[in-house]
């Protein structure tokens, strides 16, 4: 199921010309070495089940997704904040198409970090995805 979710997130990114035009790529788990900046990486932080009415077959799967954006533009953080806004425009309350699953919500939970270390800007944002088997 997680492979279908990762594929759906990638498809949503690819269909958004603003975000896909601004990043050199959005990668699952890790970016390739020597990838051009700016780029993004997303991870699954946690996967939990919420049973409804005591039935194991009637549950909601909750997936915590974290996006990390990386940018080497030396502009005081302007570019990375613009990228974070474009990411949010693409994914906050997005309807993901996941084969065999209904997307209940894909919601931003928190912009956790905006940092500048070793001349690299990074933005980290957490999202909560709720899905239910069709």
N, C-alpha and C positions, 0 to 999 in steps of 0.2 A: 504494500500500500504506500509506503514512503517513497518508493521510486515513482509512483504515479503523481504524488504530491510535488516532488521535485520537478518532474516533467511539466506539470501544470504551471508552477511558478516561472519556469524558464519560458514557457509559451506566452504567459502573460507579459513578461518582460519583452520578449521579441515582438509582440504585437503593439507595444507602446513606443511609437517612433521618437517621442521626446526623450525618454529615458535611455532607450537603446542607442539613440544617436549621441547621447552625452557620455555614455560609458564605453570603454573598449570591450567590455564583456561583463556578464553576471555569471558567476561560477558557483557550483554546489560543492561545499566542503572546503575547497582550496583553489586558489588561482594558480595557473602555470607559472613557472619561474620566468622572469624577465617579461612579464605582461606589461603592456603600456598603461600608464595612468591617465585618467581615473578608471577604476574598475570596482566591481562589487563582488562580494562572496556571501552566500547564505548558508545557514546551518539549522539543523533541528536540535533544539536545546532539550526538550522534554516531550514525551508522548504519554498521555493519560487517558483513561476511559471513565466516562460518567454514565453509570447505569440508570435507566429510567424505569420506574415502576417495577423494580426488582427483576428485570429480565436482562440476561446477558446478551440477548439478540437485539434488544432495543436500546442501544447506547449511543452516546456521542463521543467521538474521538477528538481529543483536544491536543493540538500540536503547537508548541511554542517555537516560532521561527525567528531567528536573529539574522539581520542584514548588517554587513560591515562594508562601508564605502571607504575607498582609499584614493587620495588625490595628492599629487606633488606640486600643485600650483601654488606659487608663492604670492598669495594675494590677501593675506590676513584672515583667511577662512571664508571668504565670500563664495568661492566655487564649491567648497564642500557643503556649505549650508544650502546652496541652490540645488545641489545634487540630492541632498536629503529631502528637500521639498518635492523634487521630481519623483523620487522613490515613493514618497507618501501619496502623491497624486496617482501613481500607478497602482499601489497595493492597498491603501487604506479603504476598507469596505469593498474591496474587489470581489467579484463573483468568479471563483476559480472553477474551471471545467476539469473535474477529476473523474475518470471512467469508473463507474460503479458506485460513486459516492455523491451525496448532496452536500454542497457547501452551504453551511449555515451562516458563518461569518468569517471574515479575515480582517481583523481590526488591529490598528496600532495600539500597543499598550504603553510604550515609553520610548522616548529618545534618551538613551542611556548615557551616551558619551559623545563628546565632540572634543577631540584632542589634537595636539600638534607635538610630535616627537620625532627627532632626527630628520627634520625638514619634510615630514610627511603628515598630512592631515588625515584624520580618521573619524568617521561618524558611525555609531552603532545604534540600531533601532530594533526593538522587539515587537513582534506581531503575534497575535493569538488566532489560530485557525481552528474552527470547529467544523467537523464533517460527520456525516451519518451515512451508513451503508444504505444503498437503495433497496 
